[in-house]
Amino acid sequence: MTSRAAAVRRRGTDLAWLITGPLAFLAVICCLLIALVTDDKKDAYGEWGLGLLLLTALVAAHLPVLSFIVRRQTLSATITEIPLVLALYYLPPLTLVLVATLAALIAQLRRRLGPAKFAFNVARSAAATSLAGLVLLALPPIRGVGPGTWGILFAAVSTVTLVTLAAVVGVITLLQGWQAGLEVVRTSTVPLLAAAVNATVGLIILLALKATYWSLLLLAALALTVALVYRAYAQFLRQHRTLADIYDLTRAMTRSGQDGTLPDALLGRVRALMQAEYATLWLPAQGRHPEVLLTARIDGRGLLDFSKIPASVREQVVQQRQTVALGARLGGDRVQLAMLRAASTKDAIVVPLRSGEAVIGTLEVVNRLSDVGHFTPSDVPVIETVAAHAAVALENSRLVDRLRHDAYHDTLTKLPNRRRISAALDEAVSIRAPGEVVAVLLFDVDGLRQVNESLGHAAGDQVLAEVAVRLRDSAPSSALVGRAGGDEFLVTLRLENAEAALELAARLREEIRAEMVFDAFTLDVDTAVGVAVHPDHGSDAATLLQRVDLAATAAKSMPGSIQLFNPALESRSLRRLGLAGDLRKALDDGALEVYFQPKVTLRDRRLVGVECLARWEHPAHGEVAPEDFVAVAEHTGQLGRLTEVVLREGLRRSRDWAHAEQPLAVAVNLSARTLTDRHFPDRVRELLAEYDVPPQRLTFEIREAGVLDGTDRPIPTLRRLRDLGVRLSVDDFGTGSSSLAYLRRLPVHEVKVDRSFVQGMATDPGDLAIVNAVVTLSQQFGLAVVAEGVESELTLELLQDIGCEIGQGFLFSRPLPYERLEAWFGAQLESEALVIPDVRRLRIVP
């Protein structure tokens, strides 16, 4: 960077001579012309004493009163026009050129400019005054101090002013481009106006001197007053400009803090405000925010990732929480000043950005523009004020960014949430390429509630965090992995087709199923996965997310636990939604019926009880599947009423059963949710008393997932029901992950083997082994065993062989209305009366 800057400076120096040379040549030509057209040599070179006096005045007048910085260049407004008017009036042309050139030479030596600028300024002064001398010679001779003389002198002064402006515009355009030259022209209004005012003042002084030389005393006092007024005005102008720039900077930071462009708005304006070559913002890494090091450079496009400030200086500012100012007028540590000079830096101010007591970064400005410009102590409060505003804006910007991030990300897993995924899905759908699909995979973690209840929510959070890590690590790099909420995770990406989505779902599911080892426990976590793809299953994010939810719900009851969306899932879901109000009306009107399915002994087909099953014939939809309206009842708070309707009907039929020699025992299904109702046992006691049915005739069947959920939550309700004398049965046993050893601890009387194992006994040795184990161990624990789904003679014989005593299934009877149940029972009795020892019993299957 240093060598490149040196090369740029050398190039600028070389180009500057393209203007300096012609100016010097113009001065020489003009002087020759003056000498040629002047007949009396004394008139050309005389008045040396007065010339020395005016030389002193011109040198003093070269002190800058107003300064204007245009990019890297400094334009100074002086009062040289005042003594120039007197020199044009009193001195011969060549003496005028010599005096003006010497004054410029002395002034430039005092400013210690580089060779290129020194030569340019001297050549410019010589060219301007020599051309003004030719203008004087071209105009009528000066006589007196009347209006004609005013016009002649004003024309000459204007020539000097315009030549100076043209030279400056030319050199800046050559060095920095036409935009910089145009900027000089735009900022020249004040200097031109000041030159006109100065020329007018010079004419007034000329008139006073012509009247009496004693006016020099008054003129000196007036000059001192004018200089002080100019200084005060300059200071006021700088303060006004600084306040305006700070106000503009504050507004810009406020606007840009919302859209992440704060460094762009901040650094360019700080550099311009401080008239610096570089302005740098440094922010250390903080949380998820990386380190920031950005620099705005004069004439540079955009921000650069470098700094002219040594790292040791920045570390000192952060540790001491104080501003460090280094430079010719700022002083500072000698070692640090040497480090700056080694980095081609003449001065710098480094200010800490404070947020309360903490330092969140630094704001740095380097190199006051122009060769003679330097930062002064008065600049330090300005940059510190800006830094205070910048620190607040940066903190607010990071706060907004953090709130925006939190709004679109899950707090626990740090993954995008449903809102963020929905927005990404909408974008992906809008730009999908032909020949590909946008796939959405929903992973529903099974058993998280049991983990929370058994091990605490901290353990559940660990499980969710581990699932998030596995999904993020295993999913393709192009996939967006997020958490939809609760125990659901979403993965969306572009794939070739729906089959590829199903393959990816299976692979990711296997990754999640791998054993999870935590501090004190090991878990096997399974998931149900729903899959939906665009364009087959939806054209927008909302539809895709809705349908992948349906697919995931269906996957819980599917082999393999992976389900691709199909329209039948949505129609069933919509149907369930529409059934909510109709179910409430059906319960109010008594439109639900209760059917009874016999349970019989396998050896002699003797009736031992019936299972009560609700049936609903909808006036518009026809027969509604029990799983549909039971699910609706669970989700709409009507499950208690539905259970009571079935229980009342079962107890009523048990009471009214006409065959006293064969009492009718009834079984009613209970939801796991009912077991959490501490008032339910009391309600059962009241209904048993109301219908005068002995409690041993009533059996409650609870699905394995409800009674064996790995917690002790259902045990109090089960014990209270057992204390009433009610029998308890575990339904669908074998479909869960519980063991018979755990079952032994529960107050249950009966186990019902799930139909899926019973129906597979004849063809699958594994199913036969499972049923055999359940029957054997249950009998050892003193539990009755009921085989569900007995539908073939071969299954019946196998069950008899392994010692199962009770069965239920279509081989004996389908669920029947009460009237047909009595007919079925009567037919069974007739069959027993007609039976002979060598003839098998008849079975009536209505």
C-alpha positions in Angstrom: 0.0 0.0 0.0 2.9 2.4 0.8 4.6 1.8 -2.5 1.4 2.3 -4.4 0.7 5.6 -2.6 4.3 6.7 -3.5 3.7 5.8 -7.1 0.4 7.8 -7.1 2.2 10.8 -5.6 5.0 10.6 -8.2 2.4 10.4 -11.0 0.6 13.5 -9.6 3.9 15.4 -9.4 4.7 14.6 -13.0 1.3 15.7 -14.2 1.5 19.0 -12.2 4.5 20.1 -14.3 2.2 20.0 -17.3 0.5 23.1 -15.9 3.4 24.7 -14.1 5.6 24.8 -17.3 3.0 26.6 -19.4 2.4 29.1 -16.6 6.1 29.9 -16.3 6.3 30.2 -20.1 3.3 32.6 -20.1 5.0 34.7 -17.4 8.2 35.0 -19.4 6.3 35.9 -22.6 4.2 38.5 -20.8 7.3 40.1 -19.2 9.0 40.3 -22.6 6.0 41.9 -24.1 5.8 44.4 -21.3 9.5 45.2 -21.8 9.0 45.6 -25.5 5.9 47.9 -25.4 7.3 50.1 -22.6 9.4 52.9 -24.2 10.8 54.4 -21.0 12.8 51.8 -19.1 12.6 53.8 -15.9 8.8 53.5 -16.1 9.3 49.7 -16.4 11.7 49.2 -13.5 11.4 52.2 -11.1 10.0 52.8 -7.7 12.2 50.3 -5.8 11.6 51.8 -2.3 7.8 51.7 -2.7 8.2 48.3 -4.2 9.9 47.0 -1.1 7.1 48.4 1.1 4.4 46.8 -1.1 6.4 43.5 -1.1 6.1 43.4 2.7 2.4 44.1 2.5 1.9 41.3 -0.1 3.8 38.8 2.0 1.7 39.6 5.0 -1.5 39.4 2.8 -0.6 35.9 1.8 -1.6 34.6 5.2 -4.7 32.5 4.6 -8.0 33.8 6.0 -10.4 31.2 4.6 -9.5 27.7 3.5 -11.4 25.3 1.3 -10.4 21.7 0.8 -11.4 20.0 -2.4 -10.5 16.3 -2.2 -6.8 16.3 -1.6 -6.2 20.0 -2.4 -6.5 23.1 -0.2 -7.8 26.4 -1.7 -7.0 29.4 0.5 -8.8 32.8 0.4 -6.4 35.6 1.3 -6.5 39.5 1.2 -3.7 39.8 -1.4 -6.1 41.8 -3.6 -5.9 44.8 -1.2 -2.1 45.4 -1.6 -2.3 44.3 -5.2 -4.6 47.2 -6.0 -2.0 49.6 -4.6 0.9 47.8 -6.4 -1.0 48.1 -9.7 -1.5 51.8 -9.2 2.0 52.8 -7.9 4.4 50.3 -9.5 5.6 49.9 -13.0 4.5 46.6 -14.7 7.8 44.8 -14.5 8.4 45.9 -10.9 4.9 44.7 -10.1 5.6 41.3 -11.6 8.9 41.1 -9.7 7.3 42.1 -6.3 4.3 39.8 -6.7 6.6 36.9 -7.7 9.0 37.5 -4.8 6.0 37.7 -2.3 4.7 34.4 -3.6 8.2 32.9 -3.4 8.6 34.0 0.3 5.1 32.8 1.2 5.6 29.4 -0.3 9.0 29.0 1.4 7.3 29.7 4.7 4.6 27.1 4.1 7.3 24.4 3.3 5.5 23.0 0.3 6.8 20.2 -1.9 8.7 21.1 -5.0 5.8 20.6 -7.4 3.3 22.8 -5.4 6.0 25.4 -4.7 6.8 25.8 -8.4 3.2 25.8 -9.4 2.2 28.5 -6.9 5.2 30.7 -7.9 4.6 30.2 -11.6 0.9 30.9 -11.1 1.5 34.2 -9.3 4.1 35.3 -11.9 1.8 34.5 -14.9 -1.2 36.1 -13.3 0.5 39.4 -12.4 2.4 39.6 -15.7 -0.9 39.2 -17.6 -2.4 41.8 -15.4 0.5 44.1 -16.3 -0.3 43.6 -20.0 -4.0 44.5 -19.3 -2.8 47.7 -17.7 -0.7 48.6 -20.7 -3.6 47.7 -23.0 -6.1 50.0 -21.2 -5.9 53.8 -21.2 -3.3 55.3 -18.9 -4.2 55.8 -15.2 -5.0 59.5 -14.4 -6.2 60.4 -10.9 -8.3 58.2 -8.8 -11.7 58.7 -10.5 -14.2 56.0 -11.7 -12.1 55.3 -14.8 -9.1 54.4 -12.6 -11.4 52.2 -10.6 -12.5 50.2 -13.6 -8.9 49.8 -14.9 -7.6 48.6 -11.5 -10.6 46.3 -11.0 -10.0 44.7 -14.5 -6.4 44.1 -13.6 -7.3 42.5 -10.3 -10.0 40.4 -11.9 -7.4 39.2 -14.4 -5.1 38.0 -11.6 -8.1 36.3 -9.9 -9.4 34.6 -13.0 -5.9 33.4 -14.1 -5.4 32.0 -10.6 -8.7 30.2 -10.6 -8.1 28.8 -14.1 -4.7 27.5 -13.1 -6.1 25.8 -10.0 -9.0 24.2 -11.9 -6.6 23.0 -14.6 -4.2 21.3 -12.2 -6.9 19.7 -10.1 -8.7 18.4 -13.2 -5.4 17.0 -14.6 -4.6 15.3 -11.3 -8.1 14.1 -10.1 -10.4 14.3 -13.0 -13.1 16.6 -14.4 -15.4 16.0 -11.5 -12.9 17.4 -9.1 -12.3 20.4 -11.4 -16.1 21.0 -11.6 -16.2 20.8 -7.8 -13.6 23.6 -7.6 -15.7 25.8 -9.9 -18.7 25.2 -7.7 -16.9 26.2 -4.6 -15.3 29.3 -6.1 -18.2 31.6 -5.4 -17.1 32.6 -2.0 -13.4 33.2 -3.0 -14.5 35.3 -6.1 -16.8 37.3 -3.9 -14.1 37.8 -1.4 -11.7 38.9 -4.1 -14.2 41.6 -5.3 -14.7 42.8 -1.8 -10.9 43.0 -1.3 -10.4 44.9 -4.5 -13.1 47.4 -3.4 -11.3 47.8 0.0 -8.1 48.4 -1.9 -9.6 51.2 -3.9 -11.0 52.8 -0.8 -7.5 52.7 0.8 -6.1 54.2 -2.4 -8.5 57.1 -2.2 -7.6 57.6 1.5 -3.8 57.6 0.7 -4.4 60.1 -2.1 -6.2 62.4 0.3 -3.5 62.2 3.1 -0.8 59.8 4.1 -1.9 60.2 7.7 -4.8 57.9 6.7 -2.3 55.1 7.0 -2.8 55.1 10.7 -6.6 54.7 10.3 -6.1 52.2 7.5 -3.8 50.1 9.7 -6.5 50.1 12.4 -9.1 49.2 9.8 -6.9 46.4 8.4 -6.4 44.9 11.8 -10.2 45.1 12.4 -10.9 43.5 9.0 -8.4 40.7 9.7 -10.0 40.0 13.1 -13.5 40.0 11.5 -12.3 37.7 8.8 -10.8 35.3 11.4 -14.0 35.4 13.4 -16.1 34.8 10.3 -13.8 31.9 9.3 -14.2 30.3 12.7 -17.9 30.8 12.6 -18.2 29.3 9.2 -16.1 26.3 10.2 -18.3 25.8 13.3 -21.5 26.1 11.3 -20.2 23.7 8.7 -19.1 21.2 11.4 -22.5 21.4 13.2 -24.4 20.9 9.9 -22.1 18.0 9.0 -22.6 16.3 12.4 -26.4 16.8 12.1 -26.3 15.3 8.6 -24.1 12.4 9.8 -26.5 11.7 12.7 -29.5 11.5 10.4 -27.6 9.3 8.0 -26.6 6.9 10.7 -30.2 6.7 12.0 -31.5 5.8 8.6 -28.8 3.4 7.7 -28.8 1.6 11.1 -32.0 -0.2 10.0 -30.6 -1.7 6.8 -27.1 -2.7 7.7 -25.3 0.1 5.7 -24.1 2.0 8.8 -20.3 1.8 8.0 -20.9 3.1 4.5 -22.9 6.1 5.8 -20.6 6.7 8.7 -17.1 6.6 7.3 -17.5 8.7 4.1 -19.1 11.5 6.1 -16.6 11.3 9.0 -13.7 11.5 6.5 -15.3 14.6 4.8 -16.1 16.2 8.1 -12.6 15.8 9.5 -11.0 16.6 6.1 -9.0 13.5 6.4 -7.5 11.2 3.9 -8.6 8.0 5.7 -11.5 7.2 8.1 -11.5 3.8 9.7 -14.1 1.8 11.7 -12.8 -1.2 13.8 -15.2 -3.5 15.7 -13.8 -6.6 17.4 -15.6 -10.0 17.0 -18.6 -10.2 19.3 -20.9 -13.2 19.5 -22.0 -14.1 16.0 -20.7 -10.8 14.6 -17.2 -11.2 13.0 -14.5 -8.6 13.3 -15.0 -5.4 11.2 -12.2 -3.4 9.8 -13.3 -0.9 7.1 -11.7 2.2 5.8 -13.0 5.0 3.6 -10.3 6.7 1.5 -10.3 9.9 -0.4 -11.1 9.3 -4.0 -11.6 5.6 -3.2 -14.7 3.7 -4.3 -16.4 1.7 -1.6 -14.8 0.6 1.7 -11.4 -1.1 2.0 -10.4 -3.7 4.7 -7.2 -2.1 5.9 -6.0 0.5 8.4 -3.1 2.9 8.5 -3.1 2.8 12.3 -0.7 0.3 14.0 -2.5 -2.4 16.0 -0.6 -1.4 19.2 -2.1 2.1 19.1 -5.6 0.6 18.8 -5.0 -1.8 21.6 -3.9 1.1 23.8 -7.1 3.0 23.1 -9.2 -0.1 23.9 -7.4 -0.8 27.2 -7.2 2.7 28.4 -10.5 3.8 27.0 -9.1 7.1 26.1 -8.5 9.0 22.8 -5.0 8.8 21.3 -4.0 11.8 19.1 -0.7 11.8 17.2 0.7 14.5 15.0 2.8 17.7 14.5 0.2 19.8 16.4 -1.2 17.0 18.6 2.1 15.7 20.1 2.0 12.1 21.3 4.4 9.3 22.2 7.6 9.4 20.2 7.6 5.7 19.5 4.1 5.9 18.1 4.9 9.0 16.1 7.8 7.1 14.6 5.5 4.2 13.7 3.2 6.6 12.0 6.0 8.1 9.9 7.1 4.6 8.9 3.6 4.0 7.6 3.7 7.3 5.6 1.2 8.8 8.1 1.7 12.4 9.3 -1.1 12.5 11.9 -4.0 10.5 13.3 -6.7 10.5 15.9 -8.1 7.2 17.3 -11.2 7.5 19.4 -12.8 4.7 21.5 -16.5 3.8 20.7 -18.0 3.4 24.2 -21.2 1.6 25.1 -21.6 2.3 28.8 -18.3 1.3 30.4 -17.3 -1.1 27.6 -15.4 -0.2 24.5 -17.0 -1.8 21.4 -14.5 -0.6 18.9 -12.6 2.5 17.6 -13.2 5.3 15.1 -10.0 6.5 13.4 -9.1 9.4 11.1 -5.7 9.6 9.4 -3.8 12.4 7.5 -5.4 15.9 7.4 -5.8 16.8 3.7 -3.3 19.1 1.9 0.4 19.1 2.4 0.3 21.9 5.0 -2.8 20.8 6.9 -2.6 19.1 10.3 -5.1 17.9 12.9 -5.3 20.3 15.8 -6.4 19.9 19.4 -9.8 21.5 18.4 -10.4 18.5 16.1 -10.4 16.0 18.9 -13.7 17.1 20.6 -15.4 17.0 17.1 -14.3 13.4 16.4 -15.2 12.4 19.9 -18.7 13.8 19.5 -19.1 11.9 16.3 -17.8 8.7 18.0 -20.4 9.1 20.7 -23.2 9.2 18.1 -21.6 6.4 16.1 -21.4 4.1 19.2 -25.1 4.6 19.9 -26.0 4.0 16.3 -23.8 0.9 16.1 -25.3 -0.6 19.3 -28.8 0.2 18.0 -27.9 -1.4 14.6 -26.7 -4.5 16.3 -29.8 -4.6 18.5 -32.0 -4.4 15.5 -29.9 -7.1 13.8 -30.2 -9.3 16.9 -34.0 -8.8 17.1 -34.3 -9.5 13.4 -32.2 -12.6 13.8 -34.2 -13.8 16.9 -37.4 -13.2 15.0 -36.3 -15.6 12.3 -34.3 -18.2 14.3 -35.1 -20.7 17.1 -33.5 -19.8 20.4 -32.6 -23.3 21.5 -31.2 -24.8 18.3 -30.1 -21.5 16.5 -31.8 -22.9 13.4 -34.2 -20.8 11.2 -37.7 -20.9 12.5 -41.0 -21.5 10.6 -41.3 -17.9 9.5 -37.8 -17.9 8.0 -38.3 -21.2 6.3 -41.7 -20.0 4.9 -40.0 -17.0 3.4 -37.2 -19.1 1.9 -39.8 -21.6 0.5 -41.7 -18.8 -1.2 -38.5 -17.6 -2.8 -37.4 -21.1 -3.8 -40.9 -21.8 -5.4 -40.7 -18.6 -7.4 -37.4 -19.4 -9.0 -37.7 -23.2 -9.4 -35.9 -24.4 -12.5 -37.5 -26.9 -14.9 -36.8 -30.6 -14.2 -36.5 -30.2 -10.4 -38.8 -30.0 -7.4 -38.6 -28.0 -4.2 -38.9 -30.6 -1.4 -40.1 -30.0 2.2 -39.3 -32.7 4.8 -40.9 -32.5 8.3 -39.3 -34.5 11.0 -41.6 -35.1 14.1 -39.6 -36.4 17.1 -41.4 -39.2 18.9 -41.4 -39.6 22.6 -40.2 -36.1 23.5 -43.0 -35.7 26.0 -41.9 -38.8 27.8 -38.3 -37.5 28.0 -39.5 -34.2 29.4 -41.7 -35.9 32.0 -39.1 -38.6 33.0 -35.8 -36.7 32.8 -36.9 -33.1 32.8 -37.2 -30.4 30.2 -33.4 -29.8 30.2 -33.0 -33.4 28.9 -35.6 -32.8 26.3 -33.8 -29.6 25.2 -30.6 -31.7 24.8 -32.4 -34.1 22.6 -33.8 -31.4 20.4 -30.3 -29.7 20.2 -28.8 -33.1 19.2 -31.4 -33.7 16.5 -30.7 -30.2 15.1 -27.0 -30.9 15.0 -27.5 -34.3 13.2 -29.9 -32.8 10.7 -27.6 -29.9 10.0 -24.5 -32.1 9.6 -26.2 -34.8 7.6 -28.4 -32.7 5.2 -26.9 -31.6 1.9 -25.1 -28.2 1.9 -27.8 -26.8 -0.3 -30.5 -27.6 2.2 -32.1 -25.2 4.7 -32.6 -26.9 8.0 -34.9 -25.3 10.6 -37.1 -25.9 13.6 -40.8 -25.5 13.0 -41.6 -25.5 16.7 -42.0 -27.9 19.5 -40.6 -31.3 18.4 -40.8 -30.6 14.6 -37.9 -29.9 12.3 -38.0 -28.8 8.7 -35.6 -29.4 5.8 -36.1 -27.8 2.4 -34.0 -28.0 -0.7 -34.1 -28.6 -4.5 -34.0 -32.2 -5.7 -34.6 -34.1 -8.9 -38.0 -35.6 -7.9 -40.2 -36.9 -5.1 -38.4 -40.2 -5.0 -35.1 -38.5 -4.2 -36.9 -36.6 -1.4 -38.1 -39.9 0.1 -34.6 -41.4 -0.1 -33.1 -38.3 1.6 -35.9 -38.5 4.3 -35.0 -42.2 5.0 -31.3 -41.4 5.2 -31.7 -38.4 7.6 -34.1 -40.4 9.7 -31.5 -43.1 10.2 -29.0 -40.5 11.2 -31.3 -39.2 13.8 -32.1 -42.7 15.1 -28.5 -43.4 16.0 -28.0 -43.8 19.7 -27.8 -40.5 21.6 -25.4 -40.5 24.6 -25.8 -37.8 27.2 -24.2 -37.3 30.6 -26.1 -39.9 32.6 -28.4 -41.6 30.0 -28.6 -43.1 26.6 -31.6 -42.6 24.3 -32.9 -44.0 21.0 -34.9 -41.3 19.3 -37.2 -42.0 16.4 -39.0 -39.6 14.1 -41.9 -39.6 11.8 -41.2 -37.9 8.5 -43.7 -36.2 6.2 -42.6 -35.2 2.7 -44.2 -32.7 0.3 -42.8 -31.3 -3.0 -43.5 -28.4 -5.2 -45.2 -28.2 -7.8 -47.0 -31.5 -7.1 -48.3 -30.7 -3.7 -48.6 -26.9 -3.6 -47.5 -23.7 -5.3 -46.8 -21.6 -2.2 -45.1 -22.0 1.2 -48.3 -22.0 3.3 -49.8 -24.9 1.3 -46.6 -26.9 1.3 -46.2 -26.5 5.1 -49.8 -27.4 5.7 -49.6 -30.6 3.6 -46.2 -31.7 4.9 -47.8 -31.5 8.4 -50.6 -33.8 7.3 -48.0 -36.2 5.8 -46.0 -36.2 9.1 -49.1 -36.9 11.1 -50.0 -39.8 8.8 -46.4 -41.1 9.0 -46.8 -41.8 12.7 -49.0 -44.8 11.8 -47.2 -45.9 8.7 -44.6 -48.7 8.5 -41.2 -47.0 8.1 -42.7 -43.8 9.5 -42.2 -41.9 6.2 -45.2 -40.6 4.3 -45.4 -38.7 1.0 -48.3 -36.3 0.9 -51.4 -37.4 -1.1 -54.7 -35.8 -1.6 -56.5 -38.4 0.5 -54.7 -37.1 3.6 -56.0 -33.6 3.1 -59.6 -34.7 2.4 -59.6 -36.7 5.6 -58.2 -33.8 7.6 -60.7 -31.4 6.1 -63.4 -33.9 6.9 -62.3 -34.2 10.5 -62.3 -30.4 10.8 -65.9 -30.2 9.5 -67.0 -33.0 11.9 -66.3 -31.0 15.0 -69.6 -29.1 15.1 -71.6 -32.1 13.8 -70.2 -34.3 16.6 -71.3 -31.9 19.3 -74.8 -31.9 17.8 -74.8 -35.7 17.5 -73.9 -36.1 21.2 -76.6 -33.6 22.1 -79.2 -35.5 20.0 -78.1 -39.0 21.0 -77.3 -39.8 17.3 -74.3 -42.0 18.2 -74.9 -45.7 18.5 -73.0 -48.2 20.6 -72.1 -51.6 19.1 -70.9 -54.6 21.0 -68.2 -57.1 19.9 -68.2 -60.4 21.8 -65.2 -61.8 23.6 -65.3 -65.6 23.9 -63.4 -68.4 25.3 -61.3 -70.2 22.7 -62.0 -73.7 23.9 -65.8 -73.7 24.1 -66.8 -70.4 22.5 -68.5 -69.2 25.6 -69.4 -65.5 25.8 -67.3 -63.8 28.6 -68.0 -60.2 27.7 -68.4 -57.6 25.0 -66.4 -54.6 23.9 -68.5 -51.4 23.6 -67.7 -49.5 20.4 -69.2 -46.2 19.3 -70.6 -45.9 15.8 -71.8 -42.7 14.0 -73.8 -42.5 10.9 -73.4 -39.0 9.6 -76.4 -37.6 7.7 -74.2 -36.2 4.9 -71.0 -38.3 5.0 -72.4 -41.6 5.9 -70.6 -43.9 8.3 -67.7 -42.0 10.0 -64.6 -44.1 11.0 -64.2 -44.3 14.8 -60.6 -43.1 14.6 -61.8 -39.9 12.9 -64.5 -38.8 15.3 -62.5 -40.0 18.3 -59.6 -37.8 17.1 -62.1 -34.9 16.6 -63.4 -35.4 20.2 -59.9 -35.4 21.6 -59.0 -32.1 19.9 -62.3 -30.3 20.6 -62.7 -31.2 24.3 -65.6 -33.6 23.7 -63.8 -36.8 24.6 -65.3 -36.9 28.1 -68.9 -36.7 26.8 -68.2 -39.4 24.2 -66.7 -41.7 26.8 -69.7 -41.1 29.1 -72.2 -41.9 26.3 -70.5 -45.2 25.6 -70.1 -46.0 29.3 -73.7 -45.3 30.1 -75.0 -47.4 27.2 -72.7 -50.3 28.2 -73.8 -50.2 31.8 -77.5 -49.9 30.8 -77.2 -53.0 28.6 -75.4 -54.9 31.2 -78.1 -54.1 33.7 -80.9 -55.0 31.3 -79.3 -58.2 30.0 -82.0 -60.8 30.1 -79.8 -63.9 30.6 -79.2 -63.8 34.3 -77.4 -67.1 34.2 -74.8 -65.5 31.9 -74.2 -61.8 33.1 -73.0 -59.4 30.5 -69.6 -58.0 31.2 -68.8 -54.8 29.2 -65.5 -53.2 28.2 -65.1 -49.5 27.4 -62.1 -47.9 25.8 -60.4 -45.1 27.7 -58.1 -42.4 26.2 -54.8 -41.7 27.9 -56.1 -38.2 28.4 -59.0 -39.5 30.5 -56.5 -41.0 32.9 -55.2 -37.5 33.8 -58.7 -36.5 35.0 -58.7 -37.0 38.7 -62.5 -36.7 38.9 -63.0 -39.6 36.5 -63.0 -42.4 39.1 -65.7 -40.6 41.2 -67.8 -40.3 38.1 -67.4 -44.0 37.4 -68.6 -44.8 41.0 -71.7 -42.6 40.5 -72.6 -44.4 37.2 -72.1 -47.9 38.6 -74.4 -46.9 41.5 -76.9 -45.3 39.1 -77.2 -48.4 36.9 -76.8 -50.8 39.8 -74.1 -52.8 38.0 -71.4 -54.6 40.0 -67.9 -53.0 39.3 -66.4 -56.4 38.3 -68.6 -56.5 35.2 -66.9 -53.3 33.9 -63.5 -53.4 32.2 -61.6 -50.3 31.0 -59.3 -50.9 28.1 -56.4 -48.4 27.8 -54.0 -48.5 24.8 -50.4 -49.5 25.7 -49.1 -46.0 24.7 -51.4 -44.5 27.3 -50.9 -46.8 30.2 -47.2 -47.6 29.6 -45.8 -44.2 28.7 -42.7 -44.6 30.8 -44.0 -42.4 33.6 -46.1 -42.9 36.8 -48.6 -40.3 35.8 -51.6 -42.7 35.0 -50.9 -45.0 38.1 -53.0 -43.0 40.7 -56.1 -43.0 38.5 -55.6 -46.7 37.6 -55.3 -47.6 41.3 -58.4 -45.7 42.2 -60.3 -47.5 39.5 -59.0 -50.9 40.7 -60.0 -50.0 44.2 -63.6 -49.5 42.9 -63.5 -53.2 41.7 -63.3 -52.3 38.0 -61.1 -54.5 35.8 -58.3 -52.9 33.8 -57.0 -54.1 30.4 -54.0 -53.0 28.3 -55.2 -52.7 24.7 -53.0 -53.2 21.6 -50.2 -54.6 23.6 -47.0 -55.2 21.7 -47.2 -52.1 19.5 -45.2 -49.9 21.9 -41.8 -50.2 23.4 -42.8 -51.2 27.0 -41.9 -54.5 28.6 -43.9 -57.0 30.6 -41.6 -56.4 33.5 -42.9 -52.8 33.7 -46.4 -54.0 33.1 -46.2 -56.1 36.3 -45.9 -53.0 38.4 -49.2 -51.6 37.1 -52.7 -52.4 38.7 -54.1 -54.2 35.6 -55.9 -57.5 35.2 -55.8 -58.2 31.5 -53.6 -57.9 28.4 -55.0 -57.7 24.8 -52.5 -58.8 22.2 -52.6 -56.5 19.2 -54.3 -57.8 16.1 -51.3 -57.1 13.9 -49.4 -59.9 15.7 -52.3 -62.3 16.0 -53.2 -62.1 12.3 -49.5 -62.7 11.3 -49.1 -65.8 13.5 -50.0 -68.2 10.7 -47.4 -66.8 8.3 -44.7 -65.1 10.4 -42.7 -67.1 13.0 -41.7 -63.8 14.6 -45.3 -62.8 15.3 -46.0 -66.3 16.6 -43.0 -66.0 19.0 -44.2 -62.6 20.2 -47.7 -63.8 21.0 -46.4 -67.0 22.7 -44.1 -64.9 24.9 -46.9 -62.5 25.8 -49.3 -65.3 26.7 -46.7 -67.2 28.7 -45.4 -64.3 30.8 -48.8 -62.8 31.3 -50.1 -66.0 32.7 -47.1 -66.2 35.0 -47.9 -62.7 36.3 -51.6 -63.7 36.8 -53.0 -61.7 34.0 -55.7 -62.8 31.6 -54.8 -62.6 27.9 -57.2 -61.7 25.1 -56.2 -62.2 21.4 -57.6 -59.5 19.1 -58.2 -60.1 15.4 -58.9 -63.8 15.3 -60.2 -64.3 11.8 -59.1 -67.8 10.7 -59.3 -71.4 12.0 -55.6 -71.8 11.7 -55.0 -68.8 14.0 -57.5 -70.2 16.4 -55.7 -73.5 16.6 -52.4 -71.8 17.1 -53.8 -69.7 19.9 -55.2 -72.8 21.6 -51.9 -74.6 21.3 -50.0 -71.8 23.1 -52.6 -71.6 25.9 -54.5 -68.4 25.1 -57.9 -68.6 26.7 -59.9 -65.7 25.3 -60.3 -64.3 21.8 -62.1 -61.6 19.9 -62.4 -61.2 16.1 -64.5 -61.6 13.0 -64.2 -65.4 13.2 -66.7 -65.2 16.1 -68.6 -62.0 15.3 -68.3 -58.5 14.0 -69.4 -55.6 16.3 -73.2 -55.8 16.6 -76.1 -53.6 17.7 -77.6 -54.7 21.0 -80.6 -56.4 19.4 -78.4 -58.5 17.1 -76.1 -59.3 20.0 -79.0 -60.9 21.8 -79.9 -62.8 18.6 -76.3 -64.0 18.3 -76.2 -65.1 21.9 -79.5 -67.0 21.5 -78.1 -68.8 18.4 -75.0 -69.7 20.4 -77.1 -71.3 23.1 -79.1 -73.3 20.5 -75.9 -74.5 18.9 -74.7 -75.8 22.3 -78.0 -77.6 22.9 -77.7 -79.5 19.6 -74.1 -80.3 19.8 -73.0 -84.0 20.0 -69.6 -85.2 21.2 -68.2 -85.9 17.8 -69.6 -82.9 16.0 -68.0 -79.5 16.1 -70.1 -76.6 17.5 -71.9 -74.3 15.1 -70.9 -70.6 15.1 -73.3 -67.9 14.0 -71.5 -65.0 12.4 -74.1 -62.3 11.6 
